[in-house]
Amino acid sequence: MITQITGKILEKKPTYVVIECNGIGYIIHISLQTFSSLKDESCKLFTHLSVKEDSHTLYGFFDQSERHLFRNLISVSGVGPSTAQVILSTYNANEIISYITTADVAAIQHVKGIGAKTAQRIIIDLKDKVAKGLPTADILFDLDNTIKTESLSALLALGFAKKGAEQKIDKVLKENPDIASVEELVKMALSQM
């Protein structure tokens, strides 16, 4: 299994990066947390390889605590890698842990694709694991001139319709003109969908 990749970032989008390592370009799916943390031209990502019958997909994380939380999330029945990535893009690791430990079904259910039963299952299955002290890290936010474009790209990649996503982004920006990161804008737009 590929556990980490260090290399040069060839392409960086809110939902994935392409990293060149020894002449090979790897597409690695990332959360908005990781996207916001990638500042330099080169980076090291901790990875998780998801193997399915028809695909091999790499998921990358800026730190091991996010990967650990991702692996806990996909251990829950009904939560696949894509859903776990949406959860990690909607909330940061500390928020997710807080919602699980306080049994906040409504907050977890607020994530696109998560129903009441799945939210309850996440809480039941992971409450003891995260209560034991899941490592977390504070995530730095990236200031970017193309926040609106990248936020729209992220929402489209998460499965939202373009027209609806644009409307929500415009509404959020109108109400909160001081938004300084893609992650913040996407989270606020997701909260209104």
HELIX and SHEET records of a PDB file:
HELIX    1   1 LEU A   32  SER A   37  1                                   6    
HELIX    2   2 GLN A   64  ILE A   74  1                                  11    
HELIX    3   3 PRO A   81  THR A   90  1                                  10    
HELIX    4   4 ALA A   93  THR A  101  1                                   9    
HELIX    5   5 VAL A  105  GLN A  109  1                                   5    
HELIX    6   6 ALA A  116  ALA A  131  1                                  16    
HELIX    7   7 ILE A  147  ALA A  157  1                                  11    
HELIX    8   8 LYS A  162  GLU A  175  1                                  14    
HELIX    9   9 VAL A  182  SER A  191  1                                  10    
SHEET    1   A 6 GLN A   4  LYS A  12  0                                        
SHEET    2   A 6 TYR A  16  CYS A  21 -1                                        
SHEET    3   A 6 ILE A  24  HIS A  29 -1                                        
SHEET    4   A 6 HIS A  56  PHE A  61  1                                        
SHEET    5   A 6 SER A  42  VAL A  51 -1                                        
SHEET    6   A 6 GLN A   4  LYS A  12 -1                                        
END                                                                             
